[in-house]
Amino acid sequence: MDHHTGHAGHGRASWRVAVQATLHCLTGCAIGEVLGMVIGTALGWSATPTVVLAVALAFVFGYALTMRPLLRGGVDVRTALKLALAADTVSITVMEIIDNAVMLAVPGAMEAGLAHPLFWASLAFALAVAFVLTVPVNRWLITRGKGHAAVHQHHH
C-alpha cells in the first residue's frame, strides 16, 4: 500500500489520509474564514460581502498552505500552483459551501459582532460541520488518485 495516497482500497489508511488532508484544508479555510469574517464584521459589512471576502481568503490561504512545502521542496511556482489547484479546489469549495451555509443558517450569527460569543461559537460550529462533511469527499478523491493524492508525490 502507498501510505502517501492511501491506495489500500477502502481501508483505514485512506480514511486516515482523508482526515489529514481535510485538517490541512480546514487550516487554510479557517485562517481565511476567520480573517474574512473579522474584517467584514469589523467594517460593519453586511453578510454578502463578508462571506465573499471570507471565501476568497479561504481559497488564498488554502492554496498557499499547499504551495509552501512544494516551493520549499524545489517545485517551481507554476507547477506548485497547478498542484495546489488540483489538490484543494474541490475540498475548499465543499468546505466553504457548508461552512458559510451553517453560518448563514444560525440566527443572528452574522450580525452578532466580534465581541459576541454567538459569532465565535457559530464560526467554530460551522467549521466543525464543514470538516466532518468534507472528510468523505477527500477520501473519495484520494482513493481515485485525485485531490491531495496529487501533491503527496512531491513531498519530501
C-alpha positions, 0 to 999 in steps of 0.5 A, spaced: 500 500 500 502 507 498 501 510 505 502 517 501 495 516 497 492 511 501 491 506 495 489 500 500 482 500 497 477 502 502 481 501 508 483 505 514 489 508 511 485 512 506 480 514 511 486 516 515 489 520 509 482 523 508 482 526 515 489 529 514 488 532 508 481 535 510 485 538 517 490 541 512 484 544 508 480 546 514 487 550 516 487 554 510 479 555 510 479 557 517 485 562 517 481 565 511 474 564 514 476 567 520 480 573 517 474 574 512 469 574 517 473 579 522 474 584 517 467 584 514 464 584 521 469 589 523 467 594 517 460 593 519 459 589 512 453 586 511 453 578 510 454 578 502 460 581 502 463 578 508 462 571 506 465 573 499 471 576 502 471 570 507 471 565 501 476 568 497 481 568 503 479 561 504 481 559 497 488 564 498 490 561 504 488 554 502 492 554 496 498 557 499 498 552 505 499 547 499 504 551 495 509 552 501 512 545 502 512 544 494 516 551 493 520 549 499 521 542 496 524 545 489 517 545 485 517 551 481 511 556 482 507 554 476 507 547 477 506 548 485 500 552 483 497 547 478 498 542 484 495 546 489 489 547 484 488 540 483 489 538 490 484 543 494 479 546 489 474 541 490 475 540 498 475 548 499 469 549 495 465 543 499 468 546 505 466 553 504 459 551 501 457 548 508 461 552 512 458 559 510 451 555 509 451 553 517 453 560 518 448 563 514 443 558 517 444 560 525 440 566 527 443 572 528 450 569 527 452 574 522 450 580 525 452 578 532 459 582 532 466 580 534 465 581 541 459 576 541 460 569 543 454 567 538 459 569 532 465 565 535 461 559 537 457 559 530 464 560 526 467 554 530 460 550 529 460 551 522 467 549 521 466 543 525 460 541 520 464 543 514 470 538 516 466 532 518 462 533 511 468 534 507 472 528 510 468 523 505 469 527 499 477 527 500 477 520 501 473 519 495 478 523 491 484 520 494 482 513 493 481 515 485 488 518 485 485 525 485 485 531 490 491 531 495 493 524 492 496 529 487 501 533 491 503 527 496 508 525 490 512 531 491 513 531 498 519 530 501 
